[in-house]
């Protein structure tokens, strides 16, 4: 999922407000807390982008087999991605 930085910052601010408002966390600086949350979300999204690129490379390396198998690219992409997520115990 692609998010613009301003969208990511808005989401992080909303999360921060709800965590502080619900007394789940205490912070002396909401802006810094929101920035840390935004950075964490951005890193997680970059991790998924790296995984997607790895899946693309795997499918490219096995393009002949995929075509012979008659499986749609999108379906095979999701199957390979799910397998890697399972094998690596990732949470996306």
C-alpha positions as CSV (number, residue, x, y, z in Angstrom):
1,X,0.0,0.0,0.0
2,X,1.4,3.4,-1.0
3,X,0.8,6.3,1.4
4,X,2.0,9.8,0.9
5,X,4.0,11.3,3.8
6,X,1.2,13.7,4.8
7,X,-1.3,10.8,4.9
8,X,1.1,8.7,7.1
9,X,1.7,11.7,9.4
10,X,-2.1,12.2,9.8
11,X,-2.6,8.5,10.6
12,X,0.3,8.7,13.2
13,X,-1.2,11.8,14.8
14,X,-4.6,10.1,15.0
15,X,-3.1,7.0,16.6
16,X,-1.2,9.1,19.1
17,X,-4.2,11.1,20.0
18,X,-6.3,8.0,20.7
19,X,-3.5,6.3,22.7
20,X,-3.0,9.3,24.8
21,X,-6.7,10.1,25.1
22,X,-7.5,6.6,26.1
23,X,-4.7,6.7,28.7
24,X,-2.9,3.8,27.0
25,X,0.3,5.7,26.8
26,X,1.8,8.8,28.4
27,X,4.0,11.2,26.5
28,X,5.5,14.6,27.1
29,X,5.7,15.3,23.4
30,X,2.9,14.2,21.1
31,X,4.7,15.4,18.0
32,X,7.8,13.2,18.7
33,X,5.6,10.2,19.6
34,X,3.6,10.7,16.3
35,X,6.9,10.9,14.4
36,X,8.1,7.7,15.9
37,X,4.8,6.0,15.0
38,X,5.0,7.3,11.4
39,X,8.5,6.1,11.0
40,X,7.6,2.6,12.3
41,X,4.6,2.4,9.9
42,X,6.8,3.6,7.0
43,X,9.5,1.0,7.8
44,X,6.8,-1.7,8.0
45,X,5.5,-0.6,4.6
46,X,9.0,-0.6,3.1
47,X,9.4,-4.2,4.4
48,X,6.3,-5.2,2.6
49,X,7.6,-3.5,-0.6
50,X,10.9,-5.5,-0.3
51,X,8.9,-8.7,0.1
52,X,6.7,-7.9,-2.9
53,X,9.9,-7.2,-4.9
54,X,11.3,-10.6,-3.8
55,X,8.1,-12.3,-4.9
56,X,8.3,-10.5,-8.3
57,X,11.9,-11.7,-8.7
58,X,11.0,-15.3,-7.8
59,X,8.1,-15.3,-10.4
60,X,10.4,-13.7,-13.0
61,X,13.0,-16.4,-12.4
62,X,10.3,-19.1,-12.9
63,X,8.3,-17.4,-15.6
64,X,8.4,-20.4,-17.9
65,X,7.0,-22.7,-15.2
66,X,4.3,-20.2,-14.3
67,X,3.2,-19.9,-17.9
68,X,3.2,-23.7,-18.4
69,X,1.2,-24.1,-15.2
70,X,-1.5,-21.8,-16.6
71,X,-1.9,-20.0,-13.3
72,X,-2.8,-16.3,-13.3
73,X,0.2,-14.1,-12.3
74,X,-1.8,-12.3,-9.6
75,X,-2.9,-15.6,-8.1
76,X,0.6,-17.0,-8.2
77,X,2.0,-13.8,-6.7
78,X,-0.4,-14.1,-3.7
79,X,0.5,-17.8,-3.2
80,X,4.2,-17.2,-3.2
81,X,3.9,-14.2,-1.0
82,X,1.7,-16.1,1.5
83,X,4.2,-18.9,1.5
84,X,7.1,-16.5,2.3
85,X,5.1,-14.8,5.0
86,X,4.3,-18.2,6.6
87,X,7.9,-19.5,6.3
88,X,9.3,-16.3,7.9
89,X,6.6,-15.8,10.5
90,X,5.9,-12.3,9.3
91,X,3.0,-10.2,10.3
92,X,1.8,-7.8,7.6
